[in-house]
C-alpha cells in the first residue's frame, strides 16, 4: 500500500513526517501493551483455573478439565472485548503470523506483537503461580507427547484460524469474542491435546508444575505442530476466502490502524 501524504501543503514536510512517525510509534507501543496485558491475563486464566480446579475437584479429571475449559473460554471473551479495540486481541503468535501472511499487519508490528505476547505469557504464569501460593517459576514435569496429541494441536490450531477469519469474513465481528471463546472451550474436550493452539501460552505453561503445565521438553513439538496447523489453515483460508487480505486488518476484531 502506498503511504499517504504526510502533511498538508502549508505544513513543514519534515516536521509533519516526524509527527506522523511519532504517532505510529506511539500506536504500536499501545497495541503491543494491549497484547502483553491480554496474553498475560489469558495465561493467568489458563493456569489459575487449572490450579483452582485441581483443588476444588481433586481426583475428578473430567470435572477439573470442564472447570478449566469454562473459565478459560469465558476469560478469553472478556479479554478480546477489553483489548480488542486497541490491538485486535490476537493474544496468540499464530493469529499474528496469519494476519501478517494475509497482509493485515506490518512485519515490524507483527514482531512487536509476538514479543509482547511471549513476555505477557511468562508474566502471566508467574502471577498465577504466586496467586495460589506457589513459587513464581517452577518447571512443569507433565510430559505431553505422541502422534495423537500432536495431531490434536494441528486440528485445534486449524480450527481456531478458521473460526477467527471465518467470523470476520462473514461481517459478524461483534460475535467474534464469543465465537473464539466458545471454540476454545469446546476444543479442550474434542481435541486429544486439550487445545493449546498458542505458542505463547504453550511456553508459559512450561513454567507452572500444575494441572495446566507442560514439560519444557514437550513444548517444542507442540509449537511445531501448531505451526503445521497454521500453515494448513493458510491454504484452506486462501481457498475459502480469496479476499482474505481485505478483511485481515479487522482480525480478531476491528482495531486501531496498523500502519500497513
C-alpha positions in Angstrom: 0.0 0.0 0.0 1.4 3.4 -0.9 2.0 5.7 2.0 -0.4 8.7 2.3 1.0 12.2 2.0 2.4 13.1 5.4 1.1 16.6 5.6 -0.9 19.5 4.1 0.8 21.8 1.6 1.2 24.6 4.1 2.9 22.3 6.7 6.6 21.8 7.0 7.1 18.4 5.4 10.0 17.3 7.7 8.2 18.3 10.9 4.9 16.8 9.7 6.5 13.5 8.8 8.3 13.4 12.1 5.0 13.9 13.8 3.4 11.0 11.8 6.3 8.7 12.7 5.9 9.6 16.4 2.2 8.9 16.2 2.9 5.5 14.6 5.5 4.7 17.2 3.0 5.6 20.0 0.3 3.5 18.3 2.4 0.3 18.1 3.6 0.8 21.7 0.0 1.0 22.8 -1.1 -2.0 20.7 1.9 -4.1 22.0 1.0 -3.2 25.5 -2.6 -4.4 24.9 -1.2 -7.7 23.5 1.1 -8.1 26.6 -1.8 -7.5 29.0 -4.2 -9.6 27.1 -1.8 -12.6 26.8 -0.8 -12.3 30.5 -4.5 -12.4 31.6 -5.1 -15.4 29.2 -2.3 -17.3 30.8 -3.5 -16.4 34.3 -6.9 -17.8 33.3 -5.5 -21.0 31.9 -3.1 -21.8 34.7 -5.0 -20.2 37.6 -8.3 -22.0 36.7 -6.3 -25.2 36.4 -4.9 -24.9 39.9 -8.3 -23.9 41.3 -10.0 -26.8 39.6 -7.4 -29.4 40.9 -8.0 -28.1 44.4 -11.8 -27.8 44.2 -12.4 -31.1 42.5 -9.4 -33.4 43.3 -9.2 -36.8 41.6 -12.0 -35.9 39.2 -10.1 -35.2 36.0 -13.3 -34.7 33.9 -14.7 -32.1 36.2 -11.3 -30.4 36.5 -11.0 -30.1 32.8 -14.5 -28.8 32.5 -13.8 -26.1 35.0 -10.5 -25.2 33.3 -12.2 -25.0 29.9 -15.2 -23.0 31.0 -13.0 -20.4 32.9 -10.6 -20.1 30.0 -13.2 -19.6 27.4 -15.1 -17.1 29.4 -12.0 -15.1 30.3 -11.0 -15.1 26.6 -14.3 -13.4 25.7 -13.7 -10.7 28.2 -10.1 -10.2 27.1 -11.0 -9.8 23.5 -13.7 -7.3 24.4 -11.3 -5.4 26.6 -8.1 -5.1 24.5 -9.6 -5.8 21.0 -10.4 -2.2 20.2 -6.7 -1.4 20.7 -4.8 -4.2 19.1 -7.4 -6.6 17.7 -6.7 -9.0 20.6 -4.6 -11.5 18.8 -3.0 -12.7 22.1 -1.6 -15.6 20.1 1.5 -15.6 17.8 -0.3 -17.9 15.4 -3.0 -15.4 14.8 -0.4 -12.6 14.4 1.6 -14.7 11.9 -1.6 -15.5 9.8 -2.6 -11.8 9.9 0.9 -11.0 8.6 0.6 -13.6 5.8 -2.7 -12.0 4.7 -1.3 -8.5 4.9 -3.3 -7.3 7.8 -0.3 -6.2 9.9 3.2 -4.9 9.0 6.2 -7.1 9.7 7.7 -4.8 12.4 4.3 -4.6 14.1 3.9 -8.3 14.0 7.3 -8.8 15.7 6.3 -6.3 18.4 3.0 -8.2 18.9 4.8 -11.6 19.2 7.4 -10.3 21.6 4.7 -8.8 23.8 2.7 -12.0 23.7 5.7 -14.1 24.7 6.6 -11.7 27.5 3.0 -11.4 28.7 2.7 -15.2 28.8 5.7 -15.5 31.1 4.5 -12.8 33.4 1.0 -14.4 33.5 2.5 -17.7 34.5 4.4 -16.1 37.3 1.3 -14.2 38.6 -0.9 -17.4 38.5 1.7 -19.4 40.5 2.2 -16.7 43.1 -1.5 -16.0 43.4 -2.0 -19.7 44.5 0.9 -19.7 46.9 3.4 -21.5 44.6 6.9 -20.5 43.6 6.8 -17.8 40.9 8.6 -20.1 38.4 8.5 -23.9 38.6 9.3 -26.1 35.5 6.5 -28.5 34.7 7.1 -32.2 34.9 3.9 -33.0 33.0 5.0 -34.9 29.8 2.7 -34.5 26.9 3.5 -36.1 23.6 2.7 -38.7 20.9 1.1 -38.7 17.5 -2.4 -38.3 18.8 -1.6 -35.2 20.8 0.4 -33.6 18.1 -2.4 -34.2 15.6 -4.7 -32.6 18.2 -2.6 -29.5 18.1 -2.9 -29.3 14.3 -6.7 -29.7 14.5 -7.0 -27.2 17.3 -4.9 -24.5 15.6 -6.5 -25.1 12.2 -10.0 -24.7 13.7 -9.1 -21.6 15.7 -7.8 -19.9 12.5 -10.9 -20.9 10.6 -13.2 -19.5 13.3 -11.3 -16.2 13.6 -11.0 -15.5 9.9 -14.4 -17.0 9.0 -16.3 -14.9 11.5 -14.5 -11.7 10.4 -15.2 -12.6 6.7 -18.9 -13.1 7.5 -19.0 -9.5 8.7 -20.2 -10.5 12.2 -17.2 -9.1 14.0 -19.4 -8.4 17.0 -19.7 -12.1 17.8 -16.0 -12.8 17.3 -15.1 -12.7 21.0 -17.9 -15.2 21.8 -17.1 -17.5 18.9 -13.5 -17.7 19.8 -14.2 -18.2 23.5 -16.7 -20.9 22.7 -14.4 -22.7 20.3 -11.5 -22.8 22.7 -13.7 -24.1 25.5 -15.1 -26.8 23.2 -11.7 -27.7 21.8 -10.5 -28.5 25.3 -12.7 -31.6 25.0 -12.8 -32.5 21.3 -9.0 -32.5 20.8 -6.7 -35.0 22.3 -4.2 -32.3 23.4 -6.8 -30.1 25.2 -6.2 -27.4 22.6 -3.1 -25.4 23.4 -3.2 -23.8 19.9 -1.0 -20.9 21.1 2.9 -20.9 21.2 3.0 -18.1 23.8 0.6 -19.9 26.1 2.4 -23.2 25.5 5.8 -21.7 26.5 4.2 -20.0 29.5 2.7 -23.3 30.7 6.1 -24.9 30.9 6.7 -22.5 33.9 3.9 -24.0 36.1 4.1 -27.5 37.5 0.4 -27.7 37.9 -2.7 -29.1 36.2 -2.2 -27.0 33.0 1.5 -27.4 32.8 3.6 -29.0 30.1 7.2 -30.3 30.4 9.7 -28.0 28.7 10.9 -30.8 26.5 7.4 -31.5 25.3 6.7 -27.9 24.3 8.8 -27.6 21.1 6.9 -30.3 19.2 3.6 -28.8 20.4 4.6 -25.4 18.9 5.9 -27.1 15.8 2.5 -28.8 15.1 0.7 -25.6 15.9 2.7 -24.1 13.1 1.7 -27.0 10.9 -1.9 -26.3 11.7 -1.4 -22.6 10.9 0.2 -23.5 7.5 -2.6 -25.8 6.6 -5.2 -23.2 7.7 -3.5 -20.6 5.4 -4.0 -22.8 2.4 -7.6 -23.5 3.4 -8.4 -19.9 4.1 -7.0 -18.8 0.7 -9.3 -21.4 -1.0 -12.3 -20.5 1.0 -11.9 -16.7 1.1 -9.9 -15.4 -1.8 -10.4 -11.9 -0.5 -9.0 -12.7 3.0 -6.4 -10.0 2.6 -9.2 -7.4 2.6 -10.6 -8.4 6.0 -7.2 -9.3 7.6 -6.8 -5.8 9.2 -10.0 -6.5 11.2 -8.7 -9.6 12.9 -9.7 -10.6 15.6 -11.9 -7.5 15.9 -11.7 -4.1 14.3 -9.0 -2.0 16.0 -6.5 0.9 15.6 -4.7 1.2 12.3 -1.5 -0.9 12.0 0.5 1.3 9.6 0.5 -1.1 6.7 
